[in-house]
């Protein structure tokens, strides 16, 4: 899901070491990762691969977050 707002990630911003398939950023830092693009960005920025860095207390109307959780198979819709 991309677009509308850039999404805050829990990763700290930094260079990736090794495999970039499901990369982990540094263990600590000063800036958090923002991914995707917003309504204000050009189309080439609206991908999950696009990332920026900002201090965790940075705010504006192009940044948000998504809440998600895993469902227990017994909690899902009944078929």
ChimeraX attribute file (.defattr): number of C-alpha atoms within 10 A of each C-alpha:
attribute: neighborCount
match mode: 1-to-1
recipient: residues
	/A:1	8
	/A:2	14
	/A:3	19
	/A:4	17
	/A:5	22
	/A:6	29
	/A:7	21
	/A:8	20
	/A:9	17
	/A:10	11
	/A:11	17
	/A:12	21
	/A:13	23
	/A:14	17
	/A:15	10
	/A:16	12
	/A:17	10
	/A:18	8
	/A:19	8
	/A:20	8
	/A:21	6
	/A:22	7
	/A:23	12
	/A:24	16
	/A:25	17
	/A:26	13
	/A:27	9
	/A:28	11
	/A:29	12
	/A:30	11
	/A:31	17
	/A:32	22
	/A:33	21
	/A:34	25
	/A:35	23
	/A:36	24
	/A:37	25
	/A:38	20
	/A:39	14
	/A:40	13
	/A:41	15
	/A:42	9
	/A:43	12
	/A:44	10
	/A:45	19
	/A:46	21
	/A:47	15
	/A:48	15
	/A:49	9
	/A:50	14
	/A:51	19
	/A:52	15
	/A:53	17
	/A:54	15
	/A:55	13
	/A:56	15
	/A:57	7
	/A:58	10
	/A:59	10
	/A:60	7
	/A:61	11
	/A:62	15
	/A:63	18
	/A:64	15
	/A:65	12
	/A:66	10
	/A:67	4
	/A:68	6
	/A:69	5
	/A:70	5
	/A:71	8
	/A:72	7
	/A:73	8
	/A:74	7
	/A:75	7
	/A:76	8
	/A:77	6
	/A:78	6
	/A:79	3
